[in-house]
Structures are given as C-alpha cells and as structure tokens.
Amino acid sequence: MSGNTIGKLFSVTSFGESHGAAIGCVVDGCPPGLPLSEADLQPDLERRRPGKTRHTSQRREPDTVQTLSGVFEGLTTGAPIGLLVENVDQRPKDYAELRLAFRP
C-alpha cells in the first residue's frame, strides 16, 4: 500500500501538491445509491481554505471541489469517486528551497 492511500475495504487515495496544478482524491468502496453532492463537501474545504488566518498560506484559492466520477445525479454509483480541487494561485518558486529536503 502506498503512503497516499488509507483503508482496504473503504479506501481513500490522495494526489497532488499545494504547488501543483491540483489536489484531489479517489474514494473507493462506497456502495451505490448514497446521496452525495459537491455542496456536501464544500464546508470542509471552507474550513481549510488558505488566507483565512495568519497561520495558513496567504494564497487566494477558491477551493471548489469538482466530482470527476462515481456520482451521478446526486447519488453514488458504486464506482470509485474522483474528486479534484484546482490550485489557481500556486507558486512553485515558493518551494524551490525545499525541493531537495525530505518532507514526510
């Protein structure tokens, strides 16, 4: 199992970096027929949005989730659920000094 995946019967795999084009995850193991919408997920994204406190990144990101797969007309399909959040204010140069440093 990779370091970006947690769970066996119900698993979540994350991908992307804060300085890349997007971050996201694939959720596998949800049965079909569960109600799920982007609006259900948005409050959690709002809590972690950058620029809200002095302790978070000051980048301005809308942090809007897009459902790529696994949900149709507000219900899970049983297929893996693909979720994506685009980074519109990424600044790769801010991470130049860290690119060779080990970061767990």
C-alpha positions in Angstrom: 0.0 0.0 0.0 1.3 3.4 -0.9 1.8 6.3 1.5 -1.1 8.2 -0.1 -3.7 5.5 0.4 -5.5 4.6 3.6 -8.0 1.8 4.1 -8.8 -1.6 2.5 -12.5 -2.2 2.0 -13.1 1.6 2.0 -10.0 3.4 0.8 -9.0 7.0 0.1 -6.0 7.8 -2.1 -4.9 11.4 -2.3 -2.8 13.0 -5.0 -1.3 16.4 -6.0 0.7 19.1 -4.2 -0.2 22.5 -3.0 2.3 24.0 -5.5 1.0 21.8 -8.4 -2.0 22.3 -10.7 -4.5 20.5 -8.5 -5.0 18.2 -5.5 -7.6 15.5 -5.2 -8.5 12.1 -4.1 -10.1 8.9 -5.1 -12.6 7.3 -2.7 -13.2 3.6 -3.3 -15.7 1.3 -1.6 -18.8 3.5 -1.4 -21.9 1.5 -2.2 -24.2 2.8 -4.9 -27.2 4.9 -4.0 -25.7 7.1 -1.3 -26.7 10.8 -1.6 -23.6 12.9 -2.3 -23.1 16.3 -3.8 -20.2 18.8 -4.1 -22.2 21.0 -1.6 -21.8 18.2 1.0 -18.0 18.5 0.7 -17.6 22.3 0.4 -18.0 23.2 4.1 -14.9 21.1 4.9 -12.9 22.8 2.2 -14.0 26.2 3.5 -12.5 25.3 6.9 -9.1 24.7 5.5 -9.1 27.4 2.8 -5.8 29.4 2.6 -5.7 33.0 3.6 -8.3 32.9 6.4 -5.8 33.2 9.3 -2.2 34.2 9.7 -1.3 30.6 10.3 -2.3 29.4 6.9 -0.9 30.1 3.4 -1.8 33.6 2.2 -2.6 32.4 -1.3 -6.1 33.1 -2.5 -7.7 29.9 -3.6 -11.5 29.3 -4.3 -11.1 25.7 -3.2 -14.0 24.5 -5.2 -14.4 20.7 -5.4 -15.2 19.0 -8.7 -16.6 15.5 -8.9 -15.0 13.6 -11.7 -16.5 10.2 -11.3 -18.6 7.9 -9.1 -21.6 10.2 -8.6 -24.5 10.7 -11.0 -27.5 12.9 -10.4 -26.5 13.3 -6.7 -26.1 9.6 -5.9 -23.0 7.4 -5.7 -22.8 4.9 -8.5 -20.6 2.3 -6.8 -17.6 3.3 -8.9 -14.6 5.0 -7.4 -15.4 8.6 -6.6 -12.9 11.0 -8.1 -12.6 14.5 -6.5 -10.5 17.4 -7.7 -9.6 20.8 -6.4 -7.7 23.0 -8.8 -4.9 25.3 -7.5 -5.3 28.6 -9.2 -2.7 30.6 -7.1 0.1 28.0 -6.9 3.5 29.4 -6.6 6.1 26.7 -7.3 9.0 29.2 -6.8 8.0 29.5 -3.1 9.0 25.8 -2.7 12.4 26.0 -4.6 14.5 25.8 -1.4 12.5 22.7 -0.1 12.6 20.6 -3.3 15.7 18.6 -2.0 14.7 18.5 1.6 12.9 15.4 3.0 9.4 16.2 3.9 7.3 13.4 5.5 
